[in-house]
Amino acid sequence: MAYQFKNMTVLLVESTRAMADLTKSILITFGVTDIHTAFTSQEGYEKFCTLEPDLVIIDWMQEPDSGLALTRRIRSSGDSPNPFTPIILMTGYSQKKRVLLARDSGITEFLVKPFTARALYQRIEQIIEMPRYFVVSDKYFGPDRRRKRDSNYAGPDRRGDNQPEPFSSPERIKATLSAAEKAREILRKHTQETGTTS
């Protein structure tokens, strides 16, 4: 199915101008017209708070200007306008360790560079057609990290057909906002325990 993206706002946080221009040109071919670019995680977060985009595409970036730290900040910071915003993380490395670190930071999709226009489109399509429920725990807030269901699993906390209702009723929205506040509390505790900020 071909989607119309003309009303979509995208924030692109990329450390190199050439890659930002390339990604932006691909998004334009998809019909996206409202694209904003940032070159540091701080600038990216400021624009995220101001624009409240529909999608954020973040480069991995190197420490201390980490795309993972920006992802955690979007997900858990007290002043984040929408911690549920879909995030695609781009990186030139596909080692399992990096994929797991990205997944555990709260990204929605992972994209390895160099990538094709089709690969980027597929990630956006995945976000639209198969949105993932958010998980709130003591150490994690973000999209459900599991993509496959084991139909043979019979242990505790099995997530099968008992998926929650989509966000439609005021009660669900209230519960969602409560989950976001819990995520912010987790980040506050982590900051107090480690003395660092994400």
C-alpha positions in Angstrom: 0.0 0.0 0.0 1.3 3.4 -0.9 1.0 6.1 1.8 0.6 9.8 1.6 3.1 11.5 3.8 2.5 15.1 2.9 1.0 16.0 6.3 3.8 14.3 8.2 6.4 16.2 10.2 9.8 14.5 10.4 12.7 15.4 12.6 16.1 14.2 11.2 19.0 14.2 13.7 22.2 13.4 11.8 25.8 14.3 12.5 26.9 14.7 8.9 25.4 17.1 6.5 25.9 14.9 3.5 23.9 12.0 5.1 21.3 14.4 6.3 20.8 15.8 2.8 20.6 12.3 1.3 18.0 11.1 3.8 16.0 14.3 3.4 16.0 13.8 -0.4 14.7 10.3 0.1 11.9 11.5 2.4 11.0 14.1 -0.2 10.5 11.3 -2.8 8.0 9.7 -0.3 6.0 12.9 -0.3 7.2 14.3 3.0 7.4 18.1 2.8 7.8 19.1 6.5 11.4 17.9 7.3 13.5 19.5 10.0 17.2 18.8 10.5 19.4 18.9 13.6 23.2 18.0 13.8 23.6 17.4 17.5 21.5 15.6 20.1 20.9 18.8 22.1 19.7 20.7 19.0 17.6 17.6 18.1 15.9 17.5 21.5 15.2 21.2 21.4 13.6 20.9 18.0 11.7 17.7 19.1 10.1 19.7 22.0 9.2 22.6 19.8 8.0 20.7 16.7 6.4 17.6 18.3 7.1 15.6 15.1 5.3 12.5 13.9 8.5 10.7 13.3 12.1 11.1 14.5 15.1 9.6 12.5 18.3 9.6 14.6 21.8 8.8 13.7 23.8 6.7 16.2 26.3 9.5 16.6 29.4 9.1 18.8 29.7 9.8 22.5 29.0 12.1 24.2 26.5 13.2 21.5 24.8 9.9 21.4 21.7 9.0 19.5 20.9 6.4 22.2 21.0 9.1 24.9 18.7 11.3 22.7 16.3 8.3 22.4 16.2 7.8 26.1 15.7 11.5 26.7 12.7 11.5 24.3 11.2 8.5 26.0 11.8 9.5 29.6 12.5 13.1 30.2 9.9 15.1 32.2 9.7 17.8 29.6 9.3 15.4 26.6 6.1 16.4 24.8 5.4 12.9 23.4 7.5 9.9 24.7 5.5 7.6 22.3 6.9 9.2 19.1 8.2 6.6 16.7 12.0 6.6 16.4 14.1 5.1 13.7 17.8 4.8 14.6 20.4 4.8 11.7 23.9 3.4 12.1 26.7 2.2 10.0 27.2 -0.8 12.3 25.0 -3.9 12.4 26.7 -5.9 15.2 24.3 -7.7 17.5 25.6 -5.7 20.5 24.7 -2.4 18.8 21.2 -3.7 17.8 20.6 -4.8 21.4 21.8 -1.4 22.8 19.5 0.4 20.4 16.6 -1.8 21.1 17.1 -1.3 24.9 17.3 2.5 24.5 13.7 2.5 23.3 13.9 2.9 19.5 11.0 1.7 17.3 13.0 0.6 14.2 16.7 0.0 13.3 18.2 0.9 10.0 21.7 0.1 8.8 23.6 2.5 6.6 24.1 2.6 3.7 20.4 2.0 3.2 18.1 2.1 0.2 15.0 4.2 -0.2 13.0 1.0 0.0 14.5 0.0 3.3 13.6 3.4 4.8 10.1 3.2 3.4 9.7 -0.3 4.8 10.6 0.9 8.3 8.1 3.7 8.1 5.5 1.3 6.8 6.2 -1.1 9.6 5.6 1.7 12.2 2.2 2.4 10.5 1.0 -1.1 9.8 2.3 -2.9 12.9 2.6 -0.5 15.8 4.0 -2.0 18.9 2.6 -1.6 22.4 4.7 0.3 24.9 6.2 -1.5 27.9 6.7 0.0 31.3 9.0 -1.7 33.8 11.4 -0.6 36.5 14.3 -0.3 34.0 12.6 0.2 30.6 10.0 2.4 28.9 9.5 2.0 25.1 8.1 -0.2 22.4 7.7 -3.9 23.1 11.1 -5.3 22.2 9.8 -8.7 21.1 8.8 -9.0 17.5 7.9 -12.7 17.4 5.3 -14.7 19.5 6.1 -18.1 20.7 2.8 -20.0 20.4 4.3 -22.8 22.5 5.2 -20.7 25.5 2.9 -21.5 28.5 4.8 -19.7 31.3 3.8 -16.7 33.4 3.1 -13.3 31.8 2.4 -14.8 28.4 1.4 -12.0 26.0 -0.8 -13.7 23.4 -4.4 -12.7 22.7 -4.6 -10.5 25.8 -3.2 -7.4 24.1 -4.6 -4.2 25.5 -7.2 -2.2 23.6 -5.8 0.4 21.2 -5.5 4.0 22.5 -9.1 5.1 22.0 -10.9 5.6 25.3 -10.2 8.3 27.8 -9.3 5.6 30.3 -6.6 4.2 27.9 -5.2 7.7 27.3 -5.1 8.3 31.1 -3.3 4.9 31.6 -0.8 5.9 28.8 0.0 9.2 30.4 0.5 7.4 33.7 2.9 5.0 32.0 4.9 8.0 30.6 5.1 9.5 34.2 6.4 6.1 35.5 9.1 6.2 32.8 10.1 9.7 33.9 10.3 8.4 37.5 12.5 5.6 36.4 14.8 8.1 34.7 14.9 10.3 37.8 15.8 7.3 40.0 18.5 6.2 37.6 19.9 9.8 37.5 20.0 9.9 41.4 21.6 6.5 41.6 24.3 7.0 39.0 24.7 10.8 39.2 24.5 11.0 35.5 21.8 12.1 33.0 20.9 10.3 29.8 
